Amino acid sequence: MRHYIALLVLLMLVFITACEKPAGEGGTSTIRGKVFIRNYNSNFTLLHSAYYAQEERVYIIYGDHLFYDDNIRTSYDGTYEFSYLRPGQYTVFAYSDDSTFTIPGGQFPVFQHVEITENNQLIEVPTIILLK
C-alpha cells in the first residue's frame, strides 16, 4: 500500500511541475518602452511637431490571444511599463492615424513583438512611433 501512495505522490508532483504557465501576469519580469508622436497637418504633408506621447494608451497581448489582455497610459515622458509578467511571447501596440487614408476608421495598430525568456527580466521595447 505504501508503494501505491508513494507512486501517487510522485505522479502528482510530475503533473504539477510539468504544467507550463502561459505568458501573462504572475511573474517577475517587466516590459517597458516609450511612445513618440509625429503630429502632422490634416493631410499629412507638413510636420507640425514631434514629442513623446503623454497619456497615450498602450495595449499588451499575452501569447497568441486574439484580444488585448491589458492596457496602460503613457507617463509625462512617453514611458509605459507592464510589470509582473511570466516568460513568454508578448505583443505591445498603440494606435496611429492612417496617413494613406485607406484604412476604415482612420487608425491602425503599430505592433512590437517581444519575448521574455526568463524570470526577473527587463525588456526594453523599441520606441513606438505614432502619426497624429
Secondary structure, 3 states (H helix, E strand, C coil): CHHHHHHHHHHHHHHHHHCCCCCCEEEEEEEEEEEEEEEECCCCCCEEEEEECCCCEEEEEECCCCCCCEEEECCCCCEEEEEEECCEEEEEEEEEECCCCCCCCCEEEEEEEEEECCCCCEEECCCEEEEC
